[in-house]
């Protein structure tokens, strides 16, 4: 091997090592921040359980618009401050807000005799899904970026289904849409973690936000399915 080629090989190896180190750091920080984000979510959930959401139930369209305005506004602010400590503060504030938003669903769940058990099962199931998919993405090292387009198409179809069912109110369709949502957002968990591992996402705040939203959607849809299939009414 010529000296120039040896130098080039060494430079490439060093560059690859640095890239792998940076990727590992982003992934580690993402997992740490994701773990931390569960605390304000739980606090927000306890706050949400105690609130009166009668206005949102009476005016679901206005309530949905209000939620979207606040959620998108906070996500925009997180994105603008992704490279500063303020981004972390905003992210934790966002997870607190999302915990509060779980309030109406948790209130319904707790009206079942086994409501607390159903919530625990949904949380445990979400954890199993996350750790399983994180393990697959980490151990296999496979790039799952090819899933992005399919997942976006699935998310659009899912949204159309939810909007259609808001008018038709078909229980079976509602269950099917929740099951589809679990599959789609589980796919997004795999996609988003793989994106970090392969250097597609280099900001741990934005990576945490993406994976958090995946987990949030898996949890609430899994809880809805469990309530529909296993809920024990008084």
N, C-alpha and C positions, 0 to 999 in steps of 0.2 A: 504494500500500500504506500503510495506516494505521501510525503509529509503534508502536502496541501490537503489531500483527501483525508489523512488522519486528523488534521485540524478541523476539517469540515464535519467529520463524524463526531468528534468530541464536542463541537459547538452544538450540533443537533441533539446529542444526548443530554447536554447540560440544559438546553432550551426545553427539552421534553420533561426533564426532572423539575425544572422551575414551574412549568405549566401544570404538572401533576400536583406539585406542592400547593400552588395557588388554588387549584380546583378542590383539593382536600380541605383547605382552609375555608373556602366558601361553603362547602357542604357541612363542615363542622359548625360554622357560625349559624348556618341556616337551621340546623337541628336544635342548636341551643336556643335560638330566638323563637323557634316554633314551640319548644317546650315551655318557654317563658310566657308565650302568648296564651297558653291554656289557662293561666291564673286569672287574668282579667276577663277571659271568656266565662269562667265559672262564676266570678263575682257578678258579671253582667247578667248571667242566667238567673242567679238568686234575686237580683233586682227586678228582672223581667217578670218573674213568677209573682211578685207582689204588686205589680202595676195593673191598672185597669186599662185594657185595650178595647173597651167597648166602642170607642169612636172609630178605631180602625176596622172593627167588625161591621159597624154600621155603614162605613164609607170605605170599602176595600180598595177602590180605585185611587182615591185621594191618599189613603195610607200607603199604597204601593208606590205611588209617585214620590211621596215624601221620603220613603225608605231609599228609593233609588237615587234621589237627589243628594241625600246625606252620604250614602255609601259611595257613590261615584265621586262626590266632592272630596271625601276623605282619601279615597284611593288615588285621586289626582294629586292631592297634597303629599301623599307618601311618595309617589313617583318623582315629584319635583324636589323632594328632600332625601332622595335615596342614598346620597353620599354623605349625609351628616347624621349626628346623633338625634336631631329633631325627627328624622325619618323613623327611628326606632320608637320614639315617644308617640308619634302619630299612629304607627302601626299598632302599638299596644292600646291606644285609645280606640282604634278601629275595632280591635278584637273585643274590647269592652262593649262597644255599641252592638256588635254582632251577637254577643251573649244576651244582651237585653232583647234583641229581636227574636231570640229563641223563646221568649216569654210565653207568647200565645200557644205555641206548640207544646211547651212543657206544662202549661196550665191544663190543656186538654188531656195530656198523658197522665197527669196526677189525679184526674177524676176517675181513672180506672183503679180497681182494687190492687192490681199488680203494676201500677204506673211507675213506681220507683224502680222496680225490677226491669221494666221495659227500657227505661232510660239507661240503666246500667248495662243492659244487653246491647243497646245501640252504641254506647260509648265503647264497650269492649269489642264489639264487631268492627267498629271503625278503626280501633287500634290494631286489631289483627290484620285488617286489610292494608293499613299503612305499613306496618312492619314487614309484612309479607312482600309487598311490592317494592319497598325500599331495599329489602334484601335481594330481590331479583335484579333490580337495577344496579346495585352495588357489586354483587358477586359475578354476574354474567358479563358486566362491562359492555353490554350490547347497547348500541345507539337506537333509542326508540323514537327518534325525531320523525320517522316516517309516519307515525301515528297522528301527527298534528292535524293534517287535513281531514282525516276520517273522524277525529274527535270533534273538530269544529262543525262538520256536517251533522254529526250526531247531536251536538248541542243545539244547533238550529232547529232540527226536527223535533227535539225534545221540547224546546221553547214553544214551537207551534202547537204541539200536542197539549201542553199545559194551558195555553191560551184558549184552544178549542174547548178543552174540558171545563174552563171557567164559565162557558156559556151552556154546554150540554149537561154538565154535572153527572157524568157516567162513572159510578164507583170502580168498575172494572178497568176503565181507561186510566183513572187516577192511579190505581195500583200498578198498572203496566208502565205508566210514565215514571213513577217513583223507582221501579225496578230498573228501568232504562237509565235513569239519572245516576243510580248507584254504579252501574256498569261504566257509564261515560266518565264520571268523575274519578272512579278508580283508575280508568285509563289515563286520565289527566295526572293523577299522582305519579304513575309510572313515567309518563312523558316529562313532567316537570323535574323530577329527581334526575332522570337521565340527562336532561338538558343541563343541569348543574354539573354532573359528573363529566360530561363531554365538552364543557366550556361554553355552552350556548347561553348560559346565564351566569354572569360574573359578579352580580350584586346580591348579597345574601338577604338584604331587606326585601327586594322584589321577589326573590326566590321563596322566601318565607310567606309573603303575601299570597303568591300563587298556590302553594301547597296548602296553606291554611284554608283558602276558599274551597279547594278540593275536598278537604276533610270536613269542612262545615256542611257542604252539600251532601256528602255521603252520610254523615250523621243524621241530618234532619230527614232525609228520605228513608233511611233505614229505620228510624224511629217511627215514621208514619206507617211503614209496612208492618212493623211489629205491632203497632196499635191496632191496625186494621185486621190482622190475622190472629193475634194472640191476646188482645185486650179483654180484660174481664170486668164487665160493668157491674156496679152495685145492684 
